[in-house]
């Protein structure tokens, strides 16, 4: 009938969400326009100059 129990629906949502996240991360990693930034201490101080430079 195409019906699932609540537990089965939750399990499928969790699985498909994880699969989507993995595909999305792979897509972003292959895009050469994306610059990954590792933030150590102060996110604003570390990321703002890179964003500013990218927008100029």
N, CA, C and O atoms as a Tripos MOL2 file, in Angstrom:
@<TRIPOS>MOLECULE
protein
  224   223    56     0     0
PROTEIN
NO_CHARGES

@<TRIPOS>ATOM
      1 N           0.8060   -1.2030    0.0000 N.3       1 UNK1
      2 CA          0.0000    0.0000    0.0000 C.3       1 UNK1
      3 C           0.8440    1.2590    0.0000 C.2       1 UNK1
      4 O           0.3150    2.3560   -0.1800 O.2       1 UNK1
      5 N           2.1330    1.1230    0.1970 N.am      2 UNK2
      6 CA          2.9790    2.3060    0.2460 C.3       2 UNK2
      7 C           2.9490    3.0130    1.5820 C.2       2 UNK2
      8 O           3.2790    4.1950    1.6720 O.2       2 UNK2
      9 N           2.5610    2.3040    2.6050 N.am      3 UNK3
     10 CA          2.4900    2.9110    3.9390 C.3       3 UNK3
     11 C           3.6390    2.4070    4.7990 C.2       3 UNK3
     12 O           4.0840    1.2680    4.6590 O.2       3 UNK3
     13 N           4.1100    3.2650    5.6820 N.am      4 UNK4
     14 CA          5.1960    2.9140    6.5950 C.3       4 UNK4
     15 C           4.7470    3.1800    8.0190 C.2       4 UNK4
     16 O           3.8800    4.0140    8.2810 O.2       4 UNK4
     17 N           5.3630    2.4500    8.9240 N.am      5 UNK5
     18 CA          5.1430    2.7830   10.3300 C.3       5 UNK5
     19 C           5.9250    4.0580   10.6290 C.2       5 UNK5
     20 O           6.7800    4.4690    9.8440 O.2       5 UNK5
     21 N           5.6300    4.6700   11.7500 N.am      6 UNK6
     22 CA          6.3480    5.8890   12.1310 C.3       6 UNK6
     23 C           7.8410    5.6100   12.2570 C.2       6 UNK6
     24 O           8.6570    6.4070   11.7940 O.2       6 UNK6
     25 N           8.2070    4.4950   12.8740 N.am      7 UNK7
     26 CA          9.6310    4.1590   13.0340 C.3       7 UNK7
     27 C          10.3100    3.9490   11.6810 C.2       7 UNK7
     28 O          11.4470    4.3790   11.4820 O.2       7 UNK7
     29 N           9.6150    3.2880   10.7500 N.am      8 UNK8
     30 CA         10.1880    3.0810    9.4190 C.3       8 UNK8
     31 C          10.3480    4.4100    8.6770 C.2       8 UNK8
     32 O          11.3490    4.6340    7.9970 O.2       8 UNK8
     33 N           9.3650    5.2750    8.8140 N.am      9 UNK9
     34 CA          9.4430    6.5880    8.1660 C.3       9 UNK9
     35 C          10.6050    7.3970    8.7160 C.2       9 UNK9
     36 O          11.3410    8.0280    7.9580 O.2       9 UNK9
     37 N          10.7720    7.3800   10.0300 N.am     10 UNK10
     38 CA         11.8900    8.1040   10.6520 C.3      10 UNK10
     39 C          13.2150    7.5440   10.1590 C.2      10 UNK10
     40 O          14.1250    8.3040    9.8270 O.2      10 UNK10
     41 N          13.3320    6.2130   10.1090 N.am     11 UNK11
     42 CA         14.5760    5.5830    9.6540 C.3      11 UNK11
     43 C          14.8780    5.9770    8.2110 C.2      11 UNK11
     44 O          16.0340    6.2430    7.8790 O.2      11 UNK11
     45 N          13.8710    6.0190    7.3530 N.am     12 UNK12
     46 CA         14.0940    6.3990    5.9550 C.3      12 UNK12
     47 C          14.4720    7.8660    5.8250 C.2      12 UNK12
     48 O          15.3250    8.2220    5.0130 O.2      12 UNK12
     49 N          13.8440    8.7090    6.6160 N.am     13 UNK13
     50 CA         14.1900   10.1340    6.5830 C.3      13 UNK13
     51 C          15.6380   10.3400    7.0080 C.2      13 UNK13
     52 O          16.3740   11.0990    6.3780 O.2      13 UNK13
     53 N          16.0440    9.6650    8.0730 N.am     14 UNK14
     54 CA         17.4250    9.7820    8.5530 C.3      14 UNK14
     55 C          18.3970    9.2980    7.4750 C.2      14 UNK14
     56 O          19.3910    9.9660    7.1890 O.2      14 UNK14
     57 N          18.1130    8.1530    6.8850 N.am     15 UNK15
     58 CA         18.9810    7.5900    5.8510 C.3      15 UNK15
     59 C          19.0790    8.5170    4.6380 C.2      15 UNK15
     60 O          20.1750    8.8130    4.1640 O.2      15 UNK15
     61 N          17.9350    8.9680    4.1440 N.am     16 UNK16
     62 CA         17.9500    9.8020    2.9450 C.3      16 UNK16
     63 C          18.5620   11.1760    3.2020 C.2      16 UNK16
     64 O          19.1910   11.7530    2.3150 O.2      16 UNK16
     65 N          18.3810   11.6920    4.3960 N.am     17 UNK17
     66 CA         19.0080   12.9710    4.7390 C.3      17 UNK17
     67 C          20.5230   12.8230    4.7490 C.2      17 UNK17
     68 O          21.2370   13.6820    4.2320 O.2      17 UNK17
     69 N          21.0100   11.7460    5.3320 N.am     18 UNK18
     70 CA         22.4550   11.4990    5.3620 C.3      18 UNK18
     71 C          22.9980   11.3310    3.9460 C.2      18 UNK18
     72 O          24.0480   11.8850    3.6190 O.2      18 UNK18
     73 N          22.3020   10.5800    3.1080 N.am     19 UNK19
     74 CA         22.7440   10.3800    1.7290 C.3      19 UNK19
     75 C          22.7730   11.7020    0.9600 C.2      19 UNK19
     76 O          23.6990   11.9580    0.1890 O.2      19 UNK19
     77 N          21.7690   12.5240    1.1710 N.am     20 UNK20
     78 CA         21.7320   13.8270    0.5080 C.3      20 UNK20
     79 C          22.9000   14.6980    0.9570 C.2      20 UNK20
     80 O          23.5340   15.3630    0.1390 O.2      20 UNK20
     81 N          23.1840   14.6920    2.2620 N.am     21 UNK21
     82 CA         24.2840   15.5000    2.7930 C.3      21 UNK21
     83 C          25.6170   15.0640    2.1870 C.2      21 UNK21
     84 O          26.4610   15.9030    1.8720 O.2      21 UNK21
     85 N          25.8050   13.7710    2.0260 N.am     22 UNK22
     86 CA         27.0480   13.2660    1.4290 C.3      22 UNK22
     87 C          27.1560   13.7170   -0.0260 C.2      22 UNK22
     88 O          28.2180   14.1650   -0.4580 O.2      22 UNK22
     89 N          26.0670   13.6030   -0.7830 N.am     23 UNK23
     90 CA         26.0900   14.0540   -2.1820 C.3      23 UNK23
     91 C          26.3570   15.5490   -2.2730 C.2      23 UNK23
     92 O          27.1090   16.0060   -3.1340 O.2      23 UNK23
     93 N          25.7400   16.2950   -1.3860 N.am     24 UNK24
     94 CA         25.9130   17.7450   -1.3890 C.3      24 UNK24
     95 C          27.3650   18.1140   -1.0790 C.2      24 UNK24
     96 O          27.9320   18.9960   -1.7240 O.2      24 UNK24
     97 N          27.9620   17.4460   -0.1000 N.am     25 UNK25
     98 CA         29.3580   17.7390    0.2440 C.3      25 UNK25
     99 C          30.2830   17.4060   -0.9250 C.2      25 UNK25
    100 O          31.2010   18.1710   -1.2230 O.2      25 UNK25
    101 N          30.0530   16.2810   -1.5830 N.am     26 UNK26
    102 CA         30.8750   15.9260   -2.7490 C.3      26 UNK26
    103 C          30.7540   16.9800   -3.8430 C.2      26 UNK26
    104 O          31.7460   17.3580   -4.4670 O.2      26 UNK26
    105 N          29.5320   17.4510   -4.0670 N.am     27 UNK27
    106 CA         29.3020   18.4590   -5.0940 C.3      27 UNK27
    107 C          30.0710   19.7330   -4.7610 C.2      27 UNK27
    108 O          30.7260   20.3060   -5.6310 O.2      27 UNK27
    109 N          29.9950   20.1760   -3.5170 N.am     28 UNK28
    110 CA         30.7080   21.3820   -3.1060 C.3      28 UNK28
    111 C          32.2150   21.1960   -3.2210 C.2      28 UNK28
    112 O          32.9130   22.1130   -3.6530 O.2      28 UNK28
    113 N          32.7300   20.0350   -2.8460 N.am     29 UNK29
    114 CA         34.1770   19.8160   -2.8970 C.3      29 UNK29
    115 C          34.7060   19.8290   -4.3250 C.2      29 UNK29
    116 O          35.8650   20.1740   -4.5550 O.2      29 UNK29
    117 N          33.8640   19.4560   -5.2830 N.am     30 UNK30
    118 CA         34.3020   19.4500   -6.6850 C.3      30 UNK30
    119 C          34.1930   20.8150   -7.3470 C.2      30 UNK30
    120 O          34.7310   21.0140   -8.4360 O.2      30 UNK30
    121 N          33.5150   21.7480   -6.7180 N.am     31 UNK31
    122 CA         33.3130   23.0700   -7.3160 C.3      31 UNK31
    123 C          34.5450   23.9350   -7.0430 C.2      31 UNK31
    124 O          34.7990   24.2860   -5.8910 O.2      31 UNK31
    125 N          35.3110   24.2840   -8.0740 N.am     32 UNK32
    126 CA         36.5480   25.0390   -7.8600 C.3      32 UNK32
    127 C          36.3190   26.4630   -7.3590 C.2      32 UNK32
    128 O          37.2540   27.1070   -6.8840 O.2      32 UNK32
    129 N          35.0860   26.9600   -7.4590 N.am     33 UNK33
    130 CA         34.8040   28.3220   -6.9910 C.3      33 UNK33
    131 C          34.7070   28.4080   -5.4710 C.2      33 UNK33
    132 O          34.7460   29.4990   -4.9020 O.2      33 UNK33
    133 N          34.5830   27.2730   -4.8260 N.am     34 UNK34
    134 CA         34.3820   27.2780   -3.3770 C.3      34 UNK34
    135 C          35.7260   27.2210   -2.6700 C.2      34 UNK34
    136 O          36.5600   26.3660   -2.9670 O.2      34 UNK34
    137 N          35.9220   28.1250   -1.7480 N.am     35 UNK35
    138 CA         37.1380   28.1440   -0.9290 C.3      35 UNK35
    139 C          36.7470   27.7480    0.4910 C.2      35 UNK35
    140 O          35.9930   28.4540    1.1600 O.2      35 UNK35
    141 N          37.2630   26.6270    0.9320 N.am     36 UNK36
    142 CA         36.9520   26.1420    2.2740 C.3      36 UNK36
    143 C          37.8000   26.9070    3.2800 C.2      36 UNK36
    144 O          38.9930   27.1220    3.0650 O.2      36 UNK36
    145 N          37.1850   27.3080    4.3620 N.am     37 UNK37
    146 CA         37.8670   28.0780    5.3950 C.3      37 UNK37
    147 C          37.7940   27.3020    6.7040 C.2      37 UNK37
    148 O          36.7090   26.9710    7.1810 O.2      37 UNK37
    149 N          38.9470   27.0200    7.2720 N.am     38 UNK38
    150 CA         38.9980   26.3660    8.5790 C.3      38 UNK38
    151 C          39.0910   27.4640    9.6240 C.2      38 UNK38
    152 O          40.0450   28.2410    9.6430 O.2      38 UNK38
    153 N          38.1060   27.5160   10.4760 N.am     39 UNK39
    154 CA         38.0470   28.5670   11.4920 C.3      39 UNK39
    155 C          38.6360   28.0240   12.7860 C.2      39 UNK39
    156 O          38.2160   26.9800   13.2850 O.2      39 UNK39
    157 N          39.6080   28.7430   13.3180 N.am     40 UNK40
    158 CA         40.2670   28.2990   14.5430 C.3      40 UNK40
    159 C          39.7050   28.9680   15.7930 C.2      40 UNK40
    160 O          39.3580   28.2900   16.7600 O.2      40 UNK40
    161 N          39.6130   30.2950   15.7750 N.am     41 UNK41
    162 CA         39.2590   31.0010   17.0080 C.3      41 UNK41
    163 C          38.1040   31.9770   16.8310 C.2      41 UNK41
    164 O          37.0640   31.8340   17.4730 O.2      41 UNK41
    165 N          38.2790   32.9510   15.9760 N.am     42 UNK42
    166 CA         37.2890   34.0160   15.8160 C.3      42 UNK42
    167 C          36.7060   33.9570   14.4060 C.2      42 UNK42
    168 O          37.3450   34.4230   13.4630 O.2      42 UNK42
    169 N          35.5170   33.4000   14.2420 N.am     43 UNK43
    170 CA         34.9670   33.2310   12.8970 C.3      43 UNK43
    171 C          34.8670   34.5240   12.0960 C.2      43 UNK43
    172 O          35.1900   34.5390   10.9090 O.2      43 UNK43
    173 N          34.4310   35.5910   12.7170 N.am     44 UNK44
    174 CA         34.2700   36.8470   11.9760 C.3      44 UNK44
    175 C          35.6200   37.3650   11.5110 C.2      44 UNK44
    176 O          35.7690   37.7460   10.3500 O.2      44 UNK44
    177 N          36.5950   37.3840   12.3920 N.am     45 UNK45
    178 CA         37.9180   37.9100   12.0410 C.3      45 UNK45
    179 C          38.6050   37.0530   10.9810 C.2      45 UNK45
    180 O          39.3640   37.5710   10.1620 O.2      45 UNK45
    181 N          38.3480   35.7670   10.9930 N.am     46 UNK46
    182 CA         39.0240   34.8810   10.0520 C.3      46 UNK46
    183 C          38.3170   34.7990    8.7000 C.2      46 UNK46
    184 O          38.9710   34.6370    7.6700 O.2      46 UNK46
    185 N          37.0080   34.9090    8.6940 N.am     47 UNK47
    186 CA         36.2540   34.7200    7.4620 C.3      47 UNK47
    187 C          35.9580   36.0370    6.7460 C.2      47 UNK47
    188 O          35.9470   36.0760    5.5160 O.2      47 UNK47
    189 N          35.7230   37.1000    7.4870 N.am     48 UNK48
    190 CA         35.3280   38.3800    6.8830 C.3      48 UNK48
    191 C          36.2950   38.8620    5.8000 C.2      48 UNK48
    192 O          35.8330   39.2800    4.7390 O.2      48 UNK48
    193 N          37.6160   38.8240    6.0140 N.am     49 UNK49
    194 CA         38.5190   39.2860    4.9460 C.3      49 UNK49
    195 C          38.4000   38.4550    3.6640 C.2      49 UNK49
    196 O          38.5130   38.9940    2.5630 O.2      49 UNK49
    197 N          38.1750   37.1660    3.8030 N.am     50 UNK50
    198 CA         38.0350   36.3140    2.6200 C.3      50 UNK50
    199 C          36.7400   36.6260    1.8700 C.2      50 UNK50
    200 O          36.7190   36.6510    0.6390 O.2      50 UNK50
    201 N          35.6730   36.8620    2.6130 N.am     51 UNK51
    202 CA         34.3990   37.2120    1.9830 C.3      51 UNK51
    203 C          34.5160   38.5630    1.2910 C.2      51 UNK51
    204 O          34.0530   38.7370    0.1640 O.2      51 UNK51
    205 N          35.1350   39.5080    1.9710 N.am     52 UNK52
    206 CA         35.3090   40.8440    1.3980 C.3      52 UNK52
    207 C          36.1090   40.7630    0.0960 C.2      52 UNK52
    208 O          35.7370   41.3800   -0.9020 O.2      52 UNK52
    209 N          37.1980   40.0080    0.1090 N.am     53 UNK53
    210 CA         38.0400   39.8780   -1.0850 C.3      53 UNK53
    211 C          37.2770   39.1990   -2.2280 C.2      53 UNK53
    212 O          37.4340   39.5720   -3.3910 O.2      53 UNK53
    213 N          36.4640   38.2200   -1.8980 N.am     54 UNK54
    214 CA         35.7060   37.5160   -2.9350 C.3      54 UNK54
    215 C          34.6510   38.4120   -3.5710 C.2      54 UNK54
    216 O          34.3170   38.2460   -4.7440 O.2      54 UNK54
    217 N          34.1310   39.3540   -2.8050 N.am     55 UNK55
    218 CA         33.0850   40.2370   -3.3150 C.3      55 UNK55
    219 C          33.6250   41.4290   -4.0890 C.2      55 UNK55
    220 O          32.8680   42.1110   -4.7780 O.2      55 UNK55
    221 N          34.9140   41.6880   -3.9860 N.am     56 UNK56
    222 CA         35.5070   42.8380   -4.6850 C.3      56 UNK56
    223 C          35.7790   42.5360   -6.1370 C.2      56 UNK56
    224 O          36.2760   43.3970   -6.8630 O.2      56 UNK56
@<TRIPOS>BOND
     1     1     2 1
     2     2     3 1
     3     3     4 2
     4     3     5 am
     5     5     6 1
     6     6     7 1
     7     7     8 2
     8     7     9 am
     9     9    10 1
    10    10    11 1
    11    11    12 2
    12    11    13 am
    13    13    14 1
    14    14    15 1
    15    15    16 2
    16    15    17 am
    17    17    18 1
    18    18    19 1
    19    19    20 2
    20    19    21 am
    21    21    22 1
    22    22    23 1
    23    23    24 2
    24    23    25 am
    25    25    26 1
    26    26    27 1
    27    27    28 2
    28    27    29 am
    29    29    30 1
    30    30    31 1
    31    31    32 2
    32    31    33 am
    33    33    34 1
    34    34    35 1
    35    35    36 2
    36    35    37 am
    37    37    38 1
    38    38    39 1
    39    39    40 2
    40    39    41 am
    41    41    42 1
    42    42    43 1
    43    43    44 2
    44    43    45 am
    45    45    46 1
    46    46    47 1
    47    47    48 2
    48    47    49 am
    49    49    50 1
    50    50    51 1
    51    51    52 2
    52    51    53 am
    53    53    54 1
    54    54    55 1
    55    55    56 2
    56    55    57 am
    57    57    58 1
    58    58    59 1
    59    59    60 2
    60    59    61 am
    61    61    62 1
    62    62    63 1
    63    63    64 2
    64    63    65 am
    65    65    66 1
    66    66    67 1
    67    67    68 2
    68    67    69 am
    69    69    70 1
    70    70    71 1
    71    71    72 2
    72    71    73 am
    73    73    74 1
    74    74    75 1
    75    75    76 2
    76    75    77 am
    77    77    78 1
    78    78    79 1
    79    79    80 2
    80    79    81 am
    81    81    82 1
    82    82    83 1
    83    83    84 2
    84    83    85 am
    85    85    86 1
    86    86    87 1
    87    87    88 2
    88    87    89 am
    89    89    90 1
    90    90    91 1
    91    91    92 2
    92    91    93 am
    93    93    94 1
    94    94    95 1
    95    95    96 2
    96    95    97 am
    97    97    98 1
    98    98    99 1
    99    99   100 2
   100    99   101 am
   101   101   102 1
   102   102   103 1
   103   103   104 2
   104   103   105 am
   105   105   106 1
   106   106   107 1
   107   107   108 2
   108   107   109 am
   109   109   110 1
   110   110   111 1
   111   111   112 2
   112   111   113 am
   113   113   114 1
   114   114   115 1
   115   115   116 2
   116   115   117 am
   117   117   118 1
   118   118   119 1
   119   119   120 2
   120   119   121 am
   121   121   122 1
   122   122   123 1
   123   123   124 2
   124   123   125 am
   125   125   126 1
   126   126   127 1
   127   127   128 2
   128   127   129 am
   129   129   130 1
   130   130   131 1
   131   131   132 2
   132   131   133 am
   133   133   134 1
   134   134   135 1
   135   135   136 2
   136   135   137 am
   137   137   138 1
   138   138   139 1
   139   139   140 2
   140   139   141 am
   141   141   142 1
   142   142   143 1
   143   143   144 2
   144   143   145 am
   145   145   146 1
   146   146   147 1
   147   147   148 2
   148   147   149 am
   149   149   150 1
   150   150   151 1
   151   151   152 2
   152   151   153 am
   153   153   154 1
   154   154   155 1
   155   155   156 2
   156   155   157 am
   157   157   158 1
   158   158   159 1
   159   159   160 2
   160   159   161 am
   161   161   162 1
   162   162   163 1
   163   163   164 2
   164   163   165 am
   165   165   166 1
   166   166   167 1
   167   167   168 2
   168   167   169 am
   169   169   170 1
   170   170   171 1
   171   171   172 2
   172   171   173 am
   173   173   174 1
   174   174   175 1
   175   175   176 2
   176   175   177 am
   177   177   178 1
   178   178   179 1
   179   179   180 2
   180   179   181 am
   181   181   182 1
   182   182   183 1
   183   183   184 2
   184   183   185 am
   185   185   186 1
   186   186   187 1
   187   187   188 2
   188   187   189 am
   189   189   190 1
   190   190   191 1
   191   191   192 2
   192   191   193 am
   193   193   194 1
   194   194   195 1
   195   195   196 2
   196   195   197 am
   197   197   198 1
   198   198   199 1
   199   199   200 2
   200   199   201 am
   201   201   202 1
   202   202   203 1
   203   203   204 2
   204   203   205 am
   205   205   206 1
   206   206   207 1
   207   207   208 2
   208   207   209 am
   209   209   210 1
   210   210   211 1
   211   211   212 2
   212   211   213 am
   213   213   214 1
   214   214   215 1
   215   215   216 2
   216   215   217 am
   217   217   218 1
   218   218   219 1
   219   219   220 2
   220   219   221 am
   221   221   222 1
   222   222   223 1
   223   223   224 2
@<TRIPOS>SUBSTRUCTURE
     1 UNK1         2 RESIDUE 1 A UNK
     2 UNK2         6 RESIDUE 1 A UNK
     3 UNK3        10 RESIDUE 1 A UNK
     4 UNK4        14 RESIDUE 1 A UNK
     5 UNK5        18 RESIDUE 1 A UNK
     6 UNK6        22 RESIDUE 1 A UNK
     7 UNK7        26 RESIDUE 1 A UNK
     8 UNK8        30 RESIDUE 1 A UNK
     9 UNK9        34 RESIDUE 1 A UNK
    10 UNK10       38 RESIDUE 1 A UNK
    11 UNK11       42 RESIDUE 1 A UNK
    12 UNK12       46 RESIDUE 1 A UNK
    13 UNK13       50 RESIDUE 1 A UNK
    14 UNK14       54 RESIDUE 1 A UNK
    15 UNK15       58 RESIDUE 1 A UNK
    16 UNK16       62 RESIDUE 1 A UNK
    17 UNK17       66 RESIDUE 1 A UNK
    18 UNK18       70 RESIDUE 1 A UNK
    19 UNK19       74 RESIDUE 1 A UNK
    20 UNK20       78 RESIDUE 1 A UNK
    21 UNK21       82 RESIDUE 1 A UNK
    22 UNK22       86 RESIDUE 1 A UNK
    23 UNK23       90 RESIDUE 1 A UNK
    24 UNK24       94 RESIDUE 1 A UNK
    25 UNK25       98 RESIDUE 1 A UNK
    26 UNK26      102 RESIDUE 1 A UNK
    27 UNK27      106 RESIDUE 1 A UNK
    28 UNK28      110 RESIDUE 1 A UNK
    29 UNK29      114 RESIDUE 1 A UNK
    30 UNK30      118 RESIDUE 1 A UNK
    31 UNK31      122 RESIDUE 1 A UNK
    32 UNK32      126 RESIDUE 1 A UNK
    33 UNK33      130 RESIDUE 1 A UNK
    34 UNK34      134 RESIDUE 1 A UNK
    35 UNK35      138 RESIDUE 1 A UNK
    36 UNK36      142 RESIDUE 1 A UNK
    37 UNK37      146 RESIDUE 1 A UNK
    38 UNK38      150 RESIDUE 1 A UNK
    39 UNK39      154 RESIDUE 1 A UNK
    40 UNK40      158 RESIDUE 1 A UNK
    41 UNK41      162 RESIDUE 1 A UNK
    42 UNK42      166 RESIDUE 1 A UNK
    43 UNK43      170 RESIDUE 1 A UNK
    44 UNK44      174 RESIDUE 1 A UNK
    45 UNK45      178 RESIDUE 1 A UNK
    46 UNK46      182 RESIDUE 1 A UNK
    47 UNK47      186 RESIDUE 1 A UNK
    48 UNK48      190 RESIDUE 1 A UNK
    49 UNK49      194 RESIDUE 1 A UNK
    50 UNK50      198 RESIDUE 1 A UNK
    51 UNK51      202 RESIDUE 1 A UNK
    52 UNK52      206 RESIDUE 1 A UNK
    53 UNK53      210 RESIDUE 1 A UNK
    54 UNK54      214 RESIDUE 1 A UNK
    55 UNK55      218 RESIDUE 1 A UNK
    56 UNK56      222 RESIDUE 1 A UNK
